[in-house]
Amino acid sequence: MIFEQVATGGCQSYLLGCPDTCAGAVIDPEVSQVDRYLALASRDALRIHFVIDTHTHADHFSAARQLADRLGAMTVMHRASPAPGVDLRVDDGEMIVLGKLRLQVLYTPGHTVDSMCLVADDRVFTGDTLLIGGTGRTDLPTGDPEALYDSLFGRLLKLDPALLVYPAHDYKGRSHSTIGDEIATNPRLQRTDRAAFVEMMKSLDLSMPTHLTEALRTNMSGGKTVAQMLAEAAACVPFMSMAELRSRVEAAPAGLIVLDVRERDAYEAGHIPGARLLPRGQLELRVDSELPDPTARIVTCCEFGRVSTLAAATLRTMGFQRVVALDGGMKSWREAGYPVRAGPAA
């Protein structure tokens, strides 16, 4: 097997192929590595037939559509994937053929409803279902700890213990493990009782991935880039100048909400006086509790004015028709000498 593992931070993607036929595939590609995948395929004289996502990713932007278009390949996901335009939807027990190589689809929902693993002769690509020393989280959209328990203990962990495990993520520099090693040493897999496992997964206190909703929207829409989404958002969102917002903040009118959509550390380092904090990555998850009045007048702001434009567009699609974006960001606001307040949200 021709095999190359490509790490992007904690994200792991894989290029593999049949040396006899030069048929290849890329698994879980990340958008910043497109040129590298192309170079690796060229180096190994591989013709990429399939670009496969093991699930709808929430923590990085998939390069599947972009890479498939560049290479004339087919995008592949499980049939439960919500993404439109997938060329080949596969189901449990089916195989993806790469010359003399075979990748068998093992449907393993839990981390997401469309999660699948790909089983080869000596290894299994586990996506986010099984990680080295961990498992996929179940608190993001379509996650289900009950389903994850069944996928792990009822299916994946019953495979040959000698199979090499190649996950879609690892943040400690490890390249792979084995099914047997994970059964023996993975802390989460020691909770073999169903109720105990489900309770453990529900009680995990995990931070939200950066750009959660942007990544989901991009990956679920078939691969629109952030630049494309930004251009579309700017075309349907009105803006407010910094001078206008400053005058309104100083007048403290009733009903005006300044919504800071940066991460907490950036907000606490300095924000517009009176601004509320609601990170862009958590917008859809918290909007009902944080913004109960869809008639409120809202001005979104961020560091450079880009993320706030996306946030304003999202809120408008959710019924907040009086939301506008700040023309500029906190960087320009500070440079203009406008008032800034540090500290946590009230």
Beta strands, then each sheet from edge to edge (+ up, - down):
strand 1: 2-8
strand 2: 11-17
strand 3: 23-27
strand 4: 47-52
strand 5: 74-78
strand 6: 88-90
strand 7: 95-98
strand 8: 101-107
strand 9: 116-119
strand 10: 123-127
strand 11: 130-131
strand 12: 134-135
strand 13: 164-167
strand 14: 177-178
strand 15: 239-240
strand 16: 256-260
strand 17: 276-277
strand 18: 297-301
strand 19: 323-326
sheet 1: 1+ 2- 3+ 4+ 5+ 6+
sheet 2: 7+ 8- 9+ 10- 13- 14+
sheet 3: 11+ 12-
sheet 4: 15+ 19+ 18+ 16+ 17+
end
